[in-house]
Amino acid sequence: MAKAAGIKRESLYRALSSRGNPRLSTLSAVTKAMGLTLTVETPQTAHR
């Protein structure tokens, strides 16, 4: 996964650990390597 994402293995382990703090670019690279898309949406509201 690290190779496909273009990230060093140790850096990926560190970023995705329970104490990690991954950058958005890291998350984007990992999701892209998995064939997924990272999407940000506004929350849905109950009232219109």
C-alpha positions, 0 to 999 in steps of 0.5 A: 500500500505504501509503495502504491501511495508513494509513501515510505512504509514507516511514514504510513505506519506512523501516520495511520497509528493511533497517535498519528496525525496524517496530512490530507495529502497522505489520506488522499494518496492512500485512498487513491491507491485503494481505488477510492475517492475522498469526499467532503460534504456539508452536513445534511440538515433536518430542517429546510 
